[in-house]
Amino acid sequence: MSGQKIAIGRRYEFTITFVVTNNSTSGTILVHQILSYPDRVIGNDLINPNFRALAHACRLHGEFVNKTDEFMLAYDRCRSLTQYLN
């Protein structure tokens, strides 16, 4: 739910791979609003940061893919990198 998880993982040198998907909404909250208050749905449209740049700002490797068939190669590259960026 926040980019701080990336910074915490970096600080404590966790070996972790984050996969971030962008659906541009808080989906769970949106569903509850639609079911409970169908005429008052607000605050669910998100503007996401550049998560690749956020990873780089924490001296971590980050990738961005647009197509499903690009995912596994990017994921494998991320998983193979065990050293932090300098």
C-alpha positions in Angstrom: 0.0 0.0 0.0 3.0 2.3 0.2 6.5 2.8 -1.2 7.9 2.7 2.3 8.1 -1.1 2.1 10.7 -0.8 -0.6 12.8 1.5 1.5 12.5 -0.7 4.6 13.5 -3.8 2.5 16.5 -1.9 1.3 17.5 -0.7 4.7 17.5 -4.2 6.2 18.9 -5.8 3.1 16.1 -8.2 2.7 16.2 -10.6 -0.3 12.8 -9.9 -1.7 11.3 -9.3 -5.1 8.4 -6.9 -5.3 5.9 -7.3 -8.2 3.8 -4.1 -8.5 0.8 -4.1 -10.8 -1.0 -0.9 -11.8 -4.8 -1.1 -11.8 -5.0 2.7 -11.0 -7.6 2.1 -8.3 -8.0 0.9 -4.7 -10.0 -2.1 -5.9 -11.1 -3.6 -2.5 -12.2 -0.2 -1.2 -14.0 0.6 -4.5 -16.0 -2.7 -4.3 -17.1 -1.9 -0.8 -18.1 1.6 -1.8 -20.1 0.4 -4.8 -21.9 -2.2 -2.6 -22.6 0.1 0.3 -22.8 3.6 -1.3 -23.4 3.2 -5.0 -24.1 6.9 -5.5 -21.1 8.1 -3.5 -18.0 6.4 -4.9 -15.0 8.7 -4.3 -11.2 8.7 -3.7 -10.3 5.5 -5.6 -8.6 6.8 -8.7 -4.9 6.6 -8.1 -1.9 8.3 -9.7 1.0 6.0 -9.2 4.6 7.0 -8.9 7.2 5.7 -11.2 8.0 2.5 -9.2 11.1 1.7 -11.3 12.5 5.1 -10.4 11.5 4.6 -6.7 13.5 1.3 -6.7 16.5 3.1 -8.3 16.2 5.9 -5.7 16.7 3.2 -3.0 19.6 1.8 -5.0 17.7 -1.3 -6.0 17.1 -2.9 -9.4 13.7 -2.0 -11.0 12.0 -3.0 -14.3 8.9 -1.9 -16.1 7.0 -4.1 -18.6 4.1 -3.3 -20.8 3.3 -6.7 -22.1 2.6 -10.1 -20.4 5.2 -11.9 -22.6 7.9 -9.4 -21.3 7.2 -10.3 -17.6 9.1 -13.5 -17.1 12.4 -12.2 -18.5 12.2 -9.1 -16.4 11.2 -11.2 -13.3 14.1 -13.6 -13.9 16.6 -10.6 -14.2 15.2 -9.2 -10.9 15.5 -12.5 -9.1 19.1 -13.1 -10.3 20.3 -9.7 -9.0 21.4 -10.2 -5.4 23.6 -7.2 -5.1 22.3 -3.7 -4.5 23.0 -1.0 -7.0 25.7 1.5 -6.1 
